[in-house]
Structure formats: C-alpha cells, structure tokens
Amino acid sequence: MLLKKIELQGFKSFANKTQLEIDRGVTAIVGPNGSGKSNIIDAIKWVLGEQSVKSLRGSKMEDVIFSGSSDSRQKNYAQVTLTLDNKQKLLDIEYSEVNISRRYFRDGQSQYFINKTECRLKDIHELFMDTGLGKEAYSVIGQGQVDEILTSRPEERRIIFEEASGIVKYKSKKLQSIQKLEQTQQNLQRVEDIIIEVE
Ligand code: ATP
C-alpha cells in the first residue's frame, strides 16, 4: 500500500489548499524550524482518526484549524485527505485507489469520508485494522516513540505485534460478539422473569 498524496486545507499552518505528491522510494521533508514538517505527520494521524489532542500537540481539537496569521484570516474548518494506492487490495475495499478525508469545523462538527462518501470514524478504524496504518499503528513513528516502544511493558509491546500479525480485526469482532451474547443473555433473563410473573 503506497501513500500517494496528502492534501491539507486549513489544517494547522496550512491555511490554503496544499498538495504533497509522494513518489515511490524514500521521501524526505525538509524545512526550517517551525515550517510545518511535524504538522504534516499530525495531519496523517488526524485523518486516520486520532482523537487525542495531546498526541496532535494541541490542547483542544479546534487547535488543528488554521488560527490566522499576519496576512491570512483564520479558517472555519480543517480538512485533510490521503490518497492511497490499493492495487494490492491490502485495504478490504474494491477500489484500487482510496481517498480518506476528515473535516472539522470550529463549531465541533466532524465528518469522515471514504472515497467521498460520508462514513463513521468506526468505518475508518475498521478499514485500517491490521494494515499497520491505523491511528495507533506502527507506520507513523513520531519523535521519541522508538524509545517509548523499547521501554514499554511487554503487554503494551504485544499490541504492535498483534497489529503486524493481523489479528486485531478478529479480536475486535470477538469482543463485539461477546458483548452481543451478554446483551442477549440479559434479554432472555428478562423474558423469563416476565413469563414467571404472567404465570
Ligand atoms: P521543528 O523543525 O522545529 O520540529 P516543524 O517544521 O516540525 O519544526 P511544526 O511543529 O510542524 O514545525 O509547525 C509549527 C508551526 O505551526 C508553528 O509556527 C505554529 O505557529 C504553526 N501552527 C500550529 N498550529 C497552528 C494553527 N492552528 N494555525 C496556524 N499555525 C499553526
């Protein structure tokens, strides 16, 4: 799976629509301090569903929206789109090219899209589960994260291996099924209680 393009609009320091085309091989982004290199990494994490403002280096979600500068007024929303090559069908979706977008407005309204069709955050999570590109996966390694992984507890490190081995999706489905079974068990108990009362 290849990340082909990143489009940012109103996201952090990227006030106007900015496109970054990424070719095969290694891509390096260089620039002076404070020019927005890390903001691009934040944008990738954000569009993949990051909900932690701390991880996005902010104090509230509104901080991802361009807040204005000496020559530009603040923007009302932030939008990021990733274009991924899916010819190898690593993403369980029929298209050979996949667009993932997230849009966030100052009033708190949030939208997610897969190939321009609005979807839920859950759909984005499920699409990227076990691909290594989920919001908590290992494809995006931030500053200091290597040390964090090396010094983490075995249970925490296990999560990385589980994602790489492709079992996260099944674990999540198992949990959902257990919750449904418990709900059904409770419903059955309620029905039995009602039957006893009626008899
Ligand atoms: P360094 O090399 O020092 O790590 P960098 O190139 O990674 O720097 P970033 O941390 O990506 O830089 O960008 C920081 C800049 O982004 C700061 O100038 C900050 O003012 C700007 N910035 C962050 N959030 C916003 C926002 N919501 N609106 C406008 N500008 C923002």
Boltz pocket constraint, residues with backbone or C-beta under 6 A from the ligand:
constraints:
  - pocket:
      binder: B
      contacts: [[A, 11], [A, 12], [A, 13], [A, 14], [A, 31], [A, 32], [A, 33], [A, 34], [A, 35], [A, 36], [A, 37], [A, 38], [A, 39], [A, 40], [A, 62], [A, 63], [A, 64], [A, 65], [A, 66], [A, 67], [A, 68]]
      max_distance: 6.0
